[in-house]
Amino acid sequence: MADIMTRSERMSRLRSKHTQPEKIVRKFLLEKGFRYRLDVKDLPGRPDLVLPKYKTTIFVDVCF
């Protein structure tokens, strides 16, 4: 018999940080010489990456 999970249970198991698409973007930025900060909590919206030198934020959104 298959396990039956509610939508809430399935969503709670999804990772919200350090996903594969985020890792790809971080690797690209490092190869190009950009320095960044991860998961800055004091900015609105909690961006995934912050480029402080350029005052830029990056949100990596993926479909699941």
PDBQT receptor file of N, H, CA, C and O in Angstrom, charges set to zero:
ATOM      1  N   MET A   1       0.842  -1.169   0.000  1.00  0.00    +0.000 N 
ATOM      2  CA  MET A   1       0.000   0.000   0.000  1.00  0.00    +0.000 C 
ATOM      3  C   MET A   1       0.896   1.244   0.000  1.00  0.00    +0.000 C 
ATOM      4  O   MET A   1       1.872   1.307   0.748  1.00  0.00    +0.000 OA
ATOM      5  N   ALA A   2       0.577   2.197  -0.809  1.00  0.00    +0.000 N 
ATOM      6  H   ALA A   2      -0.216   2.146  -1.417  1.00  0.00    +0.000 HD
ATOM      7  CA  ALA A   2       1.382   3.411  -0.944  1.00  0.00    +0.000 C 
ATOM      8  C   ALA A   2       1.125   4.370   0.217  1.00  0.00    +0.000 C 
ATOM      9  O   ALA A   2       0.022   4.452   0.758  1.00  0.00    +0.000 OA
ATOM     10  N   ASP A   3       2.184   5.088   0.576  1.00  0.00    +0.000 N 
ATOM     11  H   ASP A   3       3.080   5.022   0.136  1.00  0.00    +0.000 HD
ATOM     12  CA  ASP A   3       2.029   6.120   1.603  1.00  0.00    +0.000 C 
ATOM     13  C   ASP A   3       1.243   7.282   1.024  1.00  0.00    +0.000 C 
ATOM     14  O   ASP A   3       1.475   7.696  -0.112  1.00  0.00    +0.000 OA
ATOM     15  N   ILE A   4       0.341   7.792   1.788  1.00  0.00    +0.000 N 
ATOM     16  H   ILE A   4       0.153   7.456   2.711  1.00  0.00    +0.000 HD
ATOM     17  CA  ILE A   4      -0.443   8.942   1.357  1.00  0.00    +0.000 C 
ATOM     18  C   ILE A   4      -0.007  10.131   2.185  1.00  0.00    +0.000 C 
ATOM     19  O   ILE A   4      -0.168  10.152   3.406  1.00  0.00    +0.000 OA
ATOM     20  N   MET A   5       0.553  11.133   1.498  1.00  0.00    +0.000 N 
ATOM     21  H   MET A   5       0.683  11.117   0.506  1.00  0.00    +0.000 HD
ATOM     22  CA  MET A   5       0.998  12.353   2.174  1.00  0.00    +0.000 C 
ATOM     23  C   MET A   5       0.113  13.507   1.736  1.00  0.00    +0.000 C 
ATOM     24  O   MET A   5      -0.344  13.570   0.595  1.00  0.00    +0.000 OA
ATOM     25  N   THR A   6      -0.110  14.395   2.649  1.00  0.00    +0.000 N 
ATOM     26  H   THR A   6       0.261  14.344   3.577  1.00  0.00    +0.000 HD
ATOM     27  CA  THR A   6      -0.852  15.599   2.298  1.00  0.00    +0.000 C 
ATOM     28  C   THR A   6       0.068  16.545   1.533  1.00  0.00    +0.000 C 
ATOM     29  O   THR A   6       1.287  16.373   1.539  1.00  0.00    +0.000 OA
ATOM     30  N   ARG A   7      -0.501  17.516   0.892  1.00  0.00    +0.000 N 
ATOM     31  H   ARG A   7      -1.491  17.656   0.887  1.00  0.00    +0.000 HD
ATOM     32  CA  ARG A   7       0.282  18.507   0.148  1.00  0.00    +0.000 C 
ATOM     33  C   ARG A   7       1.244  19.228   1.088  1.00  0.00    +0.000 C 
ATOM     34  O   ARG A   7       2.382  19.514   0.716  1.00  0.00    +0.000 OA
ATOM     35  N   SER A   8       0.795  19.516   2.282  1.00  0.00    +0.000 N 
ATOM     36  H   SER A   8      -0.130  19.283   2.584  1.00  0.00    +0.000 HD
ATOM     37  CA  SER A   8       1.626  20.199   3.264  1.00  0.00    +0.000 C 
ATOM     38  C   SER A   8       2.857  19.362   3.626  1.00  0.00    +0.000 C 
ATOM     39  O   SER A   8       3.958  19.897   3.754  1.00  0.00    +0.000 OA
ATOM     40  N   GLU A   9       2.670  18.070   3.786  1.00  0.00    +0.000 N 
ATOM     41  H   GLU A   9       1.775  17.635   3.682  1.00  0.00    +0.000 HD
ATOM     42  CA  GLU A   9       3.798  17.189   4.104  1.00  0.00    +0.000 C 
ATOM     43  C   GLU A   9       4.794  17.118   2.948  1.00  0.00    +0.000 C 
ATOM     44  O   GLU A   9       6.006  17.136   3.167  1.00  0.00    +0.000 OA
ATOM     45  N   ARG A  10       4.289  17.039   1.731  1.00  0.00    +0.000 N 
ATOM     46  H   ARG A  10       3.305  17.024   1.553  1.00  0.00    +0.000 HD
ATOM     47  CA  ARG A  10       5.188  17.002   0.567  1.00  0.00    +0.000 C 
ATOM     48  C   ARG A  10       5.975  18.291   0.446  1.00  0.00    +0.000 C 
ATOM     49  O   ARG A  10       7.180  18.260   0.194  1.00  0.00    +0.000 OA
ATOM     50  N   MET A  11       5.307  19.431   0.624  1.00  0.00    +0.000 N 
ATOM     51  H   MET A  11       4.329  19.456   0.829  1.00  0.00    +0.000 HD
ATOM     52  CA  MET A  11       5.971  20.731   0.512  1.00  0.00    +0.000 C 
ATOM     53  C   MET A  11       7.013  20.910   1.611  1.00  0.00    +0.000 C 
ATOM     54  O   MET A  11       8.050  21.529   1.374  1.00  0.00    +0.000 OA
ATOM     55  N   SER A  12       6.761  20.384   2.799  1.00  0.00    +0.000 N 
ATOM     56  H   SER A  12       5.918  19.881   2.991  1.00  0.00    +0.000 HD
ATOM     57  CA  SER A  12       7.706  20.545   3.900  1.00  0.00    +0.000 C 
ATOM     58  C   SER A  12       8.996  19.771   3.657  1.00  0.00    +0.000 C 
ATOM     59  O   SER A  12      10.019  20.085   4.265  1.00  0.00    +0.000 OA
ATOM     60  N   ARG A  13       8.972  18.779   2.793  1.00  0.00    +0.000 N 
ATOM     61  H   ARG A  13       8.141  18.523   2.299  1.00  0.00    +0.000 HD
ATOM     62  CA  ARG A  13      10.164  17.988   2.494  1.00  0.00    +0.000 C 
ATOM     63  C   ARG A  13      11.040  18.598   1.405  1.00  0.00    +0.000 C 
ATOM     64  O   ARG A  13      12.167  18.153   1.190  1.00  0.00    +0.000 OA
ATOM     65  N   LEU A  14      10.527  19.607   0.723  1.00  0.00    +0.000 N 
ATOM     66  H   LEU A  14       9.611  19.968   0.898  1.00  0.00    +0.000 HD
ATOM     67  CA  LEU A  14      11.323  20.263  -0.317  1.00  0.00    +0.000 C 
ATOM     68  C   LEU A  14      12.391  21.133   0.319  1.00  0.00    +0.000 C 
ATOM     69  O   LEU A  14      12.150  21.803   1.323  1.00  0.00    +0.000 OA
ATOM     70  N   ARG A  15      13.573  21.114  -0.278  1.00  0.00    +0.000 N 
ATOM     71  H   ARG A  15      13.769  20.569  -1.094  1.00  0.00    +0.000 HD
ATOM     72  CA  ARG A  15      14.655  21.951   0.225  1.00  0.00    +0.000 C 
ATOM     73  C   ARG A  15      14.463  23.370  -0.274  1.00  0.00    +0.000 C 
ATOM     74  O   ARG A  15      14.062  23.595  -1.416  1.00  0.00    +0.000 OA
ATOM     75  N   SER A  16      14.752  24.316   0.593  1.00  0.00    +0.000 N 
ATOM     76  H   SER A  16      15.078  24.134   1.520  1.00  0.00    +0.000 HD
ATOM     77  CA  SER A  16      14.600  25.709   0.188  1.00  0.00    +0.000 C 
ATOM     78  C   SER A  16      15.944  26.408   0.049  1.00  0.00    +0.000 C 
ATOM     79  O   SER A  16      16.007  27.518  -0.479  1.00  0.00    +0.000 OA
ATOM     80  N   LYS A  17      17.017  25.782   0.512  1.00  0.00    +0.000 N 
ATOM     81  H   LYS A  17      16.966  24.880   0.942  1.00  0.00    +0.000 HD
ATOM     82  CA  LYS A  17      18.348  26.374   0.420  1.00  0.00    +0.000 C 
ATOM     83  C   LYS A  17      19.303  25.394  -0.221  1.00  0.00    +0.000 C 
ATOM     84  O   LYS A  17      19.148  24.179  -0.093  1.00  0.00    +0.000 OA
ATOM     85  N   HIS A  18      20.280  25.924  -0.904  1.00  0.00    +0.000 N 
ATOM     86  H   HIS A  18      20.406  26.911  -1.008  1.00  0.00    +0.000 HD
ATOM     87  CA  HIS A  18      21.365  25.150  -1.500  1.00  0.00    +0.000 C 
ATOM     88  C   HIS A  18      20.862  24.074  -2.458  1.00  0.00    +0.000 C 
ATOM     89  O   HIS A  18      21.324  22.933  -2.419  1.00  0.00    +0.000 OA
ATOM     90  N   THR A  19      19.919  24.441  -3.311  1.00  0.00    +0.000 N 
ATOM     91  H   THR A  19      19.544  25.367  -3.343  1.00  0.00    +0.000 HD
ATOM     92  CA  THR A  19      19.407  23.528  -4.309  1.00  0.00    +0.000 C 
ATOM     93  C   THR A  19      20.383  23.451  -5.474  1.00  0.00    +0.000 C 
ATOM     94  O   THR A  19      21.296  24.270  -5.578  1.00  0.00    +0.000 OA
ATOM     95  N   GLN A  20      20.195  22.480  -6.341  1.00  0.00    +0.000 N 
ATOM     96  H   GLN A  20      19.453  21.815  -6.256  1.00  0.00    +0.000 HD
ATOM     97  CA  GLN A  20      21.098  22.296  -7.476  1.00  0.00    +0.000 C 
ATOM     98  C   GLN A  20      21.148  23.538  -8.382  1.00  0.00    +0.000 C 
ATOM     99  O   GLN A  20      22.245  23.938  -8.773  1.00  0.00    +0.000 OA
ATOM    100  N   PRO A  21      20.010  24.169  -8.734  1.00  0.00    +0.000 N 
ATOM    101  CA  PRO A  21      20.098  25.386  -9.551  1.00  0.00    +0.000 C 
ATOM    102  C   PRO A  21      20.886  26.505  -8.864  1.00  0.00    +0.000 C 
ATOM    103  O   PRO A  21      21.613  27.244  -9.527  1.00  0.00    +0.000 OA
ATOM    104  N   GLU A  22      20.748  26.632  -7.544  1.00  0.00    +0.000 N 
ATOM    105  H   GLU A  22      20.157  26.032  -7.006  1.00  0.00    +0.000 HD
ATOM    106  CA  GLU A  22      21.531  27.644  -6.815  1.00  0.00    +0.000 C 
ATOM    107  C   GLU A  22      23.016  27.347  -6.916  1.00  0.00    +0.000 C 
ATOM    108  O   GLU A  22      23.819  28.258  -7.117  1.00  0.00    +0.000 OA
ATOM    109  N   LYS A  23      23.389  26.082  -6.780  1.00  0.00    +0.000 N 
ATOM    110  H   LYS A  23      22.736  25.342  -6.617  1.00  0.00    +0.000 HD
ATOM    111  CA  LYS A  23      24.791  25.704  -6.868  1.00  0.00    +0.000 C 
ATOM    112  C   LYS A  23      25.371  26.017  -8.243  1.00  0.00    +0.000 C 
ATOM    113  O   LYS A  23      26.527  26.425  -8.350  1.00  0.00    +0.000 OA
ATOM    114  N   ILE A  24      24.581  25.831  -9.289  1.00  0.00    +0.000 N 
ATOM    115  H   ILE A  24      23.641  25.500  -9.203  1.00  0.00    +0.000 HD
ATOM    116  CA  ILE A  24      25.030  26.134 -10.651  1.00  0.00    +0.000 C 
ATOM    117  C   ILE A  24      25.286  27.630 -10.798  1.00  0.00    +0.000 C 
ATOM    118  O   ILE A  24      26.301  28.033 -11.366  1.00  0.00    +0.000 OA
ATOM    119  N   VAL A  25      24.369  28.458 -10.289  1.00  0.00    +0.000 N 
ATOM    120  H   VAL A  25      23.544  28.132  -9.828  1.00  0.00    +0.000 HD
ATOM    121  CA  VAL A  25      24.533  29.912 -10.366  1.00  0.00    +0.000 C 
ATOM    122  C   VAL A  25      25.742  30.357  -9.556  1.00  0.00    +0.000 C 
ATOM    123  O   VAL A  25      26.505  31.212 -10.005  1.00  0.00    +0.000 OA
ATOM    124  N   ARG A  26      25.929  29.785  -8.359  1.00  0.00    +0.000 N 
ATOM    125  H   ARG A  26      25.310  29.090  -7.994  1.00  0.00    +0.000 HD
ATOM    126  CA  ARG A  26      27.070  30.152  -7.520  1.00  0.00    +0.000 C 
ATOM    127  C   ARG A  26      28.384  29.782  -8.188  1.00  0.00    +0.000 C 
ATOM    128  O   ARG A  26      29.341  30.555  -8.142  1.00  0.00    +0.000 OA
ATOM    129  N   LYS A  27      28.440  28.611  -8.809  1.00  0.00    +0.000 N 
ATOM    130  H   LYS A  27      27.662  27.984  -8.847  1.00  0.00    +0.000 HD
ATOM    131  CA  LYS A  27      29.663  28.180  -9.495  1.00  0.00    +0.000 C 
ATOM    132  C   LYS A  27      29.980  29.129 -10.650  1.00  0.00    +0.000 C 
ATOM    133  O   LYS A  27      31.137  29.498 -10.850  1.00  0.00    +0.000 OA
ATOM    134  N   PHE A  28      28.959  29.524 -11.407  1.00  0.00    +0.000 N 
ATOM    135  H   PHE A  28      28.019  29.225 -11.245  1.00  0.00    +0.000 HD
ATOM    136  CA  PHE A  28      29.148  30.448 -12.522  1.00  0.00    +0.000 C 
ATOM    137  C   PHE A  28      29.696  31.789 -12.029  1.00  0.00    +0.000 C 
ATOM    138  O   PHE A  28      30.633  32.336 -12.610  1.00  0.00    +0.000 OA
ATOM    139  N   LEU A  29      29.101  32.314 -10.950  1.00  0.00    +0.000 N 
ATOM    140  H   LEU A  29      28.340  31.869 -10.478  1.00  0.00    +0.000 HD
ATOM    141  CA  LEU A  29      29.543  33.606 -10.421  1.00  0.00    +0.000 C 
ATOM    142  C   LEU A  29      30.987  33.546  -9.933  1.00  0.00    +0.000 C 
ATOM    143  O   LEU A  29      31.762  34.472 -10.171  1.00  0.00    +0.000 OA
ATOM    144  N   LEU A  30      31.350  32.465  -9.253  1.00  0.00    +0.000 N 
ATOM    145  H   LEU A  30      30.721  31.712  -9.060  1.00  0.00    +0.000 HD
ATOM    146  CA  LEU A  30      32.727  32.333  -8.773  1.00  0.00    +0.000 C 
ATOM    147  C   LEU A  30      33.718  32.243  -9.933  1.00  0.00    +0.000 C 
ATOM    148  O   LEU A  30      34.797  32.832  -9.878  1.00  0.00    +0.000 OA
ATOM    149  N   GLU A  31      33.348  31.504 -10.986  1.00  0.00    +0.000 N 
ATOM    150  H   GLU A  31      32.471  31.026 -11.030  1.00  0.00    +0.000 HD
ATOM    151  CA  GLU A  31      34.227  31.390 -12.155  1.00  0.00    +0.000 C 
ATOM    152  C   GLU A  31      34.449  32.741 -12.823  1.00  0.00    +0.000 C 
ATOM    153  O   GLU A  31      35.510  32.990 -13.396  1.00  0.00    +0.000 OA
ATOM    154  N   LYS A  32      33.448  33.611 -12.749  1.00  0.00    +0.000 N 
ATOM    155  H   LYS A  32      32.586  33.408 -12.284  1.00  0.00    +0.000 HD
ATOM    156  CA  LYS A  32      33.561  34.946 -13.351  1.00  0.00    +0.000 C 
ATOM    157  C   LYS A  32      34.190  35.959 -12.408  1.00  0.00    +0.000 C 
ATOM    158  O   LYS A  32      34.396  37.111 -12.790  1.00  0.00    +0.000 OA
ATOM    159  N   GLY A  33      34.500  35.547 -11.172  1.00  0.00    +0.000 N 
ATOM    160  H   GLY A  33      34.332  34.612 -10.861  1.00  0.00    +0.000 HD
ATOM    161  CA  GLY A  33      35.201  36.407 -10.237  1.00  0.00    +0.000 C 
ATOM    162  C   GLY A  33      34.320  37.251  -9.331  1.00  0.00    +0.000 C 
ATOM    163  O   GLY A  33      34.817  38.163  -8.670  1.00  0.00    +0.000 OA
ATOM    164  N   PHE A  34      33.028  36.970  -9.286  1.00  0.00    +0.000 N 
ATOM    165  H   PHE A  34      32.624  36.230  -9.823  1.00  0.00    +0.000 HD
ATOM    166  CA  PHE A  34      32.122  37.714  -8.414  1.00  0.00    +0.000 C 
ATOM    167  C   PHE A  34      32.157  37.138  -7.006  1.00  0.00    +0.000 C 
ATOM    168  O   PHE A  34      32.238  35.923  -6.824  1.00  0.00    +0.000 OA
ATOM    169  N   ARG A  35      32.098  38.007  -6.026  1.00  0.00    +0.000 N 
ATOM    170  H   ARG A  35      32.032  38.993  -6.173  1.00  0.00    +0.000 HD
ATOM    171  CA  ARG A  35      31.999  37.591  -4.634  1.00  0.00    +0.000 C 
ATOM    172  C   ARG A  35      30.568  37.829  -4.182  1.00  0.00    +0.000 C 
ATOM    173  O   ARG A  35      29.953  38.832  -4.544  1.00  0.00    +0.000 OA
ATOM    174  N   TYR A  36      30.043  36.906  -3.391  1.00  0.00    +0.000 N 
ATOM    175  H   TYR A  36      30.543  36.091  -3.097  1.00  0.00    +0.000 HD
ATOM    176  CA  TYR A  36      28.651  37.004  -2.979  1.00  0.00    +0.000 C 
ATOM    177  C   TYR A  36      28.488  36.517  -1.548  1.00  0.00    +0.000 C 
ATOM    178  O   TYR A  36      29.374  35.880  -0.978  1.00  0.00    +0.000 OA
ATOM    179  N   ARG A  37      27.324  36.836  -0.984  1.00  0.00    +0.000 N 
ATOM    180  H   ARG A  37      26.604  37.353  -1.447  1.00  0.00    +0.000 HD
ATOM    181  CA  ARG A  37      26.917  36.337   0.330  1.00  0.00    +0.000 C 
ATOM    182  C   ARG A  37      25.673  35.479   0.126  1.00  0.00    +0.000 C 
ATOM    183  O   ARG A  37      24.881  35.726  -0.784  1.00  0.00    +0.000 OA
ATOM    184  N   LEU A  38      25.506  34.471   0.977  1.00  0.00    +0.000 N 
ATOM    185  H   LEU A  38      26.149  34.270   1.716  1.00  0.00    +0.000 HD
ATOM    186  CA  LEU A  38      24.376  33.554   0.871  1.00  0.00    +0.000 C 
ATOM    187  C   LEU A  38      23.319  33.839   1.932  1.00  0.00    +0.000 C 
ATOM    188  O   LEU A  38      23.636  34.207   3.063  1.00  0.00    +0.000 OA
ATOM    189  N   ASP A  39      22.056  33.660   1.544  1.00  0.00    +0.000 N 
ATOM    190  H   ASP A  39      21.799  33.361   0.626  1.00  0.00    +0.000 HD
ATOM    191  CA  ASP A  39      20.926  33.648   2.474  1.00  0.00    +0.000 C 
ATOM    192  C   ASP A  39      20.961  34.783   3.492  1.00  0.00    +0.000 C 
ATOM    193  O   ASP A  39      20.941  34.544   4.699  1.00  0.00    +0.000 OA
ATOM    194  N   VAL A  40      21.013  35.996   3.010  1.00  0.00    +0.000 N 
ATOM    195  H   VAL A  40      21.029  36.191   2.030  1.00  0.00    +0.000 HD
ATOM    196  CA  VAL A  40      21.048  37.171   3.886  1.00  0.00    +0.000 C 
ATOM    197  C   VAL A  40      19.652  37.382   4.458  1.00  0.00    +0.000 C 
ATOM    198  O   VAL A  40      18.705  37.659   3.722  1.00  0.00    +0.000 OA
ATOM    199  N   LYS A  41      19.535  37.251   5.763  1.00  0.00    +0.000 N 
ATOM    200  H   LYS A  41      20.304  37.026   6.361  1.00  0.00    +0.000 HD
ATOM    201  CA  LYS A  41      18.219  37.271   6.407  1.00  0.00    +0.000 C 
ATOM    202  C   LYS A  41      17.701  38.680   6.700  1.00  0.00    +0.000 C 
ATOM    203  O   LYS A  41      16.505  38.862   6.923  1.00  0.00    +0.000 OA
ATOM    204  N   ASP A  42      18.587  39.673   6.701  1.00  0.00    +0.000 N 
ATOM    205  H   ASP A  42      19.559  39.524   6.519  1.00  0.00    +0.000 HD
ATOM    206  CA  ASP A  42      18.140  41.018   7.070  1.00  0.00    +0.000 C 
ATOM    207  C   ASP A  42      17.630  41.825   5.880  1.00  0.00    +0.000 C 
ATOM    208  O   ASP A  42      17.257  42.986   6.051  1.00  0.00    +0.000 OA
ATOM    209  N   LEU A  43      17.602  41.251   4.686  1.00  0.00    +0.000 N 
ATOM    210  H   LEU A  43      17.905  40.308   4.547  1.00  0.00    +0.000 HD
ATOM    211  CA  LEU A  43      17.056  41.934   3.511  1.00  0.00    +0.000 C 
ATOM    212  C   LEU A  43      15.637  41.438   3.251  1.00  0.00    +0.000 C 
ATOM    213  O   LEU A  43      15.328  40.276   3.514  1.00  0.00    +0.000 OA
ATOM    214  N   PRO A  44      14.774  42.308   2.737  1.00  0.00    +0.000 N 
ATOM    215  CA  PRO A  44      13.398  41.886   2.459  1.00  0.00    +0.000 C 
ATOM    216  C   PRO A  44      13.359  40.781   1.402  1.00  0.00    +0.000 C 
ATOM    217  O   PRO A  44      14.056  40.858   0.391  1.00  0.00    +0.000 OA
ATOM    218  N   GLY A  45      12.556  39.776   1.637  1.00  0.00    +0.000 N 
ATOM    219  H   GLY A  45      11.990  39.714   2.459  1.00  0.00    +0.000 HD
ATOM    220  CA  GLY A  45      12.405  38.692   0.691  1.00  0.00    +0.000 C 
ATOM    221  C   GLY A  45      13.441  37.600   0.832  1.00  0.00    +0.000 C 
ATOM    222  O   GLY A  45      13.332  36.569   0.169  1.00  0.00    +0.000 OA
ATOM    223  N   ARG A  46      14.448  37.790   1.676  1.00  0.00    +0.000 N 
ATOM    224  H   ARG A  46      14.537  38.628   2.215  1.00  0.00    +0.000 HD
ATOM    225  CA  ARG A  46      15.520  36.819   1.913  1.00  0.00    +0.000 C 
ATOM    226  C   ARG A  46      16.105  36.292   0.604  1.00  0.00    +0.000 C 
ATOM    227  O   ARG A  46      15.869  35.138   0.246  1.00  0.00    +0.000 OA
ATOM    228  N   PRO A  47      16.860  37.117  -0.113  1.00  0.00    +0.000 N 
ATOM    229  CA  PRO A  47      17.432  36.681  -1.388  1.00  0.00    +0.000 C 
ATOM    230  C   PRO A  47      18.409  35.522  -1.211  1.00  0.00    +0.000 C 
ATOM    231  O   PRO A  47      19.015  35.358  -0.152  1.00  0.00    +0.000 OA
ATOM    232  N   ASP A  48      18.553  34.720  -2.273  1.00  0.00    +0.000 N 
ATOM    233  H   ASP A  48      18.061  34.854  -3.134  1.00  0.00    +0.000 HD
ATOM    234  CA  ASP A  48      19.460  33.583  -2.232  1.00  0.00    +0.000 C 
ATOM    235  C   ASP A  48      20.917  34.028  -2.279  1.00  0.00    +0.000 C 
ATOM    236  O   ASP A  48      21.757  33.493  -1.555  1.00  0.00    +0.000 OA
ATOM    237  N   LEU A  49      21.211  34.994  -3.121  1.00  0.00    +0.000 N 
ATOM    238  H   LEU A  49      20.529  35.428  -3.709  1.00  0.00    +0.000 HD
ATOM    239  CA  LEU A  49      22.578  35.509  -3.266  1.00  0.00    +0.000 C 
ATOM    240  C   LEU A  49      22.561  37.027  -3.221  1.00  0.00    +0.000 C 
ATOM    241  O   LEU A  49      21.634  37.660  -3.728  1.00  0.00    +0.000 OA
ATOM    242  N   VAL A  50      23.580  37.604  -2.618  1.00  0.00    +0.000 N 
ATOM    243  H   VAL A  50      24.332  37.090  -2.206  1.00  0.00    +0.000 HD
ATOM    244  CA  VAL A  50      23.713  39.057  -2.570  1.00  0.00    +0.000 C 
ATOM    245  C   VAL A  50      25.115  39.422  -3.047  1.00  0.00    +0.000 C 
ATOM    246  O   VAL A  50      26.106  38.875  -2.561  1.00  0.00    +0.000 OA
ATOM    247  N   LEU A  51      25.193  40.346  -3.997  1.00  0.00    +0.000 N 
ATOM    248  H   LEU A  51      24.388  40.791  -4.391  1.00  0.00    +0.000 HD
ATOM    249  CA  LEU A  51      26.465  40.884  -4.463  1.00  0.00    +0.000 C 
ATOM    250  C   LEU A  51      26.611  42.266  -3.834  1.00  0.00    +0.000 C 
ATOM    251  O   LEU A  51      26.167  43.254  -4.418  1.00  0.00    +0.000 OA
ATOM    252  N   PRO A  52      27.227  42.354  -2.648  1.00  0.00    +0.000 N 
ATOM    253  CA  PRO A  52      27.273  43.627  -1.920  1.00  0.00    +0.000 C 
ATOM    254  C   PRO A  52      27.983  44.741  -2.696  1.00  0.00    +0.000 C 
ATOM    255  O   PRO A  52      27.559  45.895  -2.639  1.00  0.00    +0.000 OA
ATOM    256  N   LYS A  53      29.037  44.414  -3.408  1.00  0.00    +0.000 N 
ATOM    257  H   LYS A  53      29.381  43.476  -3.455  1.00  0.00    +0.000 HD
ATOM    258  CA  LYS A  53      29.795  45.420  -4.147  1.00  0.00    +0.000 C 
ATOM    259  C   LYS A  53      28.920  46.125  -5.179  1.00  0.00    +0.000 C 
ATOM    260  O   LYS A  53      29.073  47.324  -5.413  1.00  0.00    +0.000 OA
ATOM    261  N   TYR A  54      28.016  45.390  -5.787  1.00  0.00    +0.000 N 
ATOM    262  H   TYR A  54      27.892  44.416  -5.596  1.00  0.00    +0.000 HD
ATOM    263  CA  TYR A  54      27.155  45.936  -6.836  1.00  0.00    +0.000 C 
ATOM    264  C   TYR A  54      25.750  46.257  -6.346  1.00  0.00    +0.000 C 
ATOM    265  O   TYR A  54      24.892  46.664  -7.129  1.00  0.00    +0.000 OA
ATOM    266  N   LYS A  55      25.516  46.072  -5.050  1.00  0.00    +0.000 N 
ATOM    267  H   LYS A  55      26.213  45.741  -4.414  1.00  0.00    +0.000 HD
ATOM    268  CA  LYS A  55      24.195  46.302  -4.442  1.00  0.00    +0.000 C 
ATOM    269  C   LYS A  55      23.104  45.580  -5.233  1.00  0.00    +0.000 C 
ATOM    270  O   LYS A  55      22.097  46.170  -5.622  1.00  0.00    +0.000 OA
ATOM    271  N   THR A  56      23.337  44.282  -5.457  1.00  0.00    +0.000 N 
ATOM    272  H   THR A  56      24.155  43.803  -5.140  1.00  0.00    +0.000 HD
ATOM    273  CA  THR A  56      22.451  43.463  -6.274  1.00  0.00    +0.000 C 
ATOM    274  C   THR A  56      22.047  42.211  -5.503  1.00  0.00    +0.000 C 
ATOM    275  O   THR A  56      22.853  41.627  -4.778  1.00  0.00    +0.000 OA
ATOM    276  N   THR A  57      20.797  41.811  -5.667  1.00  0.00    +0.000 N 
ATOM    277  H   THR A  57      20.142  42.285  -6.256  1.00  0.00    +0.000 HD
ATOM    278  CA  THR A  57      20.329  40.563  -5.077  1.00  0.00    +0.000 C 
ATOM    279  C   THR A  57      19.894  39.625  -6.196  1.00  0.00    +0.000 C 
ATOM    280  O   THR A  57      19.469  40.063  -7.265  1.00  0.00    +0.000 OA
ATOM    281  N   ILE A  58      20.010  38.323  -5.929  1.00  0.00    +0.000 N 
ATOM    282  H   ILE A  58      20.355  37.967  -5.061  1.00  0.00    +0.000 HD
ATOM    283  CA  ILE A  58      19.616  37.310  -6.893  1.00  0.00    +0.000 C 
ATOM    284  C   ILE A  58      18.711  36.312  -6.197  1.00  0.00    +0.000 C 
ATOM    285  O   ILE A  58      19.059  35.760  -5.153  1.00  0.00    +0.000 OA
ATOM    286  N   PHE A  59      17.550  36.089  -6.782  1.00  0.00    +0.000 N 
ATOM    287  H   PHE A  59      17.267  36.537  -7.630  1.00  0.00    +0.000 HD
ATOM    288  CA  PHE A  59      16.625  35.068  -6.316  1.00  0.00    +0.000 C 
ATOM    289  C   PHE A  59      16.630  33.946  -7.344  1.00  0.00    +0.000 C 
ATOM    290  O   PHE A  59      16.400  34.196  -8.527  1.00  0.00    +0.000 OA
ATOM    291  N   VAL A  60      16.886  32.720  -6.915  1.00  0.00    +0.000 N 
ATOM    292  H   VAL A  60      17.073  32.518  -5.954  1.00  0.00    +0.000 HD
ATOM    293  CA  VAL A  60      16.885  31.575  -7.820  1.00  0.00    +0.000 C 
ATOM    294  C   VAL A  60      15.582  30.821  -7.571  1.00  0.00    +0.000 C 
ATOM    295  O   VAL A  60      15.443  30.120  -6.569  1.00  0.00    +0.000 OA
ATOM    296  N   ASP A  61      14.636  30.971  -8.487  1.00  0.00    +0.000 N 
ATOM    297  H   ASP A  61      14.749  31.541  -9.301  1.00  0.00    +0.000 HD
ATOM    298  CA  ASP A  61      13.349  30.291  -8.380  1.00  0.00    +0.000 C 
ATOM    299  C   ASP A  61      13.319  29.138  -9.376  1.00  0.00    +0.000 C 
ATOM    300  O   ASP A  61      13.710  29.293 -10.533  1.00  0.00    +0.000 OA
ATOM    301  N   VAL A  62      12.856  27.998  -8.922  1.00  0.00    +0.000 N 
ATOM    302  H   VAL A  62      12.538  27.872  -7.982  1.00  0.00    +0.000 HD
ATOM    303  CA  VAL A  62      12.763  26.824  -9.792  1.00  0.00    +0.000 C 
ATOM    304  C   VAL A  62      11.378  26.212  -9.657  1.00  0.00    +0.000 C 
ATOM    305  O   VAL A  62      10.704  26.375  -8.640  1.00  0.00    +0.000 OA
ATOM    306  N   CYS A  63      10.977  25.518 -10.683  1.00  0.00    +0.000 N 
ATOM    307  H   CYS A  63      11.525  25.386 -11.509  1.00  0.00    +0.000 HD
ATOM    308  CA  CYS A  63       9.714  24.774 -10.642  1.00  0.00    +0.000 C 
ATOM    309  C   CYS A  63       9.981  23.435  -9.990  1.00  0.00    +0.000 C 
ATOM    310  O   CYS A  63      11.055  22.859 -10.163  1.00  0.00    +0.000 OA
ATOM    311  N   PHE A  64       9.025  22.944  -9.251  1.00  0.00    +0.000 N 
ATOM    312  H   PHE A  64       8.153  23.412  -9.110  1.00  0.00    +0.000 HD
ATOM    313  CA  PHE A  64       9.194  21.649  -8.613  1.00  0.00    +0.000 C 
ATOM    314  C   PHE A  64       8.036  20.756  -9.006  1.00  0.00    +0.000 C 
ATOM    315  O   PHE A  64       7.972  19.603  -8.578  1.00  0.00    +0.000 OA
TER     316      PHE A  64
